[in-house]
Amino acid sequence: MPARLLFIDNIRWSIIILVLSMHASDTYSPFGNWYYTDRPPLTLGERIFFATYQNWLQAFFMALLFFVAAYFTPASYERKGAGRYIMDRFIRLVVPTLLYMLVIGPLTEYYIAGSWTGGGGFAHQWLEHLTAGEWVSGSGPMWFCLVLFVFCLFYAGTRLTSVGPRWRDRPVPAPRAIFAFILAMAVATFVVRTFTPSGMSIINIHPGDLPQYALMFAAGTLAGRGRWLEHTMSNATLGIGAGVLAAAGAIWIAIVALAITHPADIERLNGGLNLLSALRCSWEALVCVAMSYMLITIYRRYFNEQGPVARFLADNAFAVYLFHPPVIIACAIVLHQMVLPGPWKAAILTLLAAIATFSLSSLVLRRTPYLRALV
């Protein structure tokens, strides 16, 4: 079993805080979907800010979470065997997801977001929610755990039908291999988005994002087998990552300029057999791999230790991810009367939600019988 890598724990809780910031941005920006929105008119600058922040974040943060989740997968499978490994993943991933779909999500929609507007009271609407099958698409942010569980099942299936991994240190792939991986991600994403309608969602999962997630999970398992994250990253390769991000930045400026000058073409960026979709898919692949590589390198060098604060954040990160939607919505309702530009309100909402959710996790959730076994 690879040694505990504290910088991986630090990446996890950092991404969870970014999730809070994404949903806080969804509350005030014209982009994205969320249970509760408070969207006053925005200036062009505010719209560009939200578009840039949310698109750059979406391009890498969940994919990186799949990568780090996959890193310890080979060792976990070896230690537990197929049956115990699958059962462990079911308890850790599927059971909390069912809790969210059947309890947390409905309570959030009825009592806090107010998105259940029918009559008959909560119990009546909850039964209708179940019998109509609406609960299946009510995974909320827990879609990540559902997809991760499917990837884990697929990994276990491949291990049952193949020879086990060769446990030996391998160097981090050369730049040529990394660029081939970026190209494969861009092409796979483009192909899927060509044949799936823009905005399509299956069980709260966007098919156009699945190639990125699957490839990053696969890369994570290979990294775990080769112990890539235990190797020192060279300054030269780090420089290449910075160069790739600079190229992605130039592409993004071109995309924003196109959106401003040719608003009728914006929808073509979201999919279909056209060059704009190909450009966006290429941009996302560049950002995904380069940002993931840069963050892993930076955290490994400078954040590979934990004091009391970092340990607290790491211990409570999963509970925050599971329970944050109702807290963010409640905080947003409290901030409704505050008159500030949208980006500022999103920043304040992120801070309030982080304080509230981590406190709730530490003081209540992780001290409650049964719940503490899940979080």
Secondary structure, DSSP 8 states (H G I E B T S, - for coil): -----HHHHHHHHHHHHHHHHHHHHHHHSSSS--SS-------HHHHHHHHHHHHHHHHHHHHHHHHHHHHTHHHHHHHHHHHHHHHHHIIIIIHHHHHIIIIIHHHIIIIII-----SSHHHHHHHHHHHTTGGGG--GGGHHHHHHHHHHHHHHHHHHTS------------HHHHHHHHHHHHHHHHHHHHHS-TT--BTTB-GGGHHHHHHHHHHHHHHHHHTGGGS---HHHHHHHHHHHHHHHHHHHHHHHHHHH-GGGGGGGGSSSSHHHHHHHHHHHHHHHHHHHHHHHHHHHH-----HHHHHHHHHHHHHHHHHHHHHHHHHHHTTT----HHHHHHHHHHHHHHHHHHHHHHTGGGSTTHHHH-
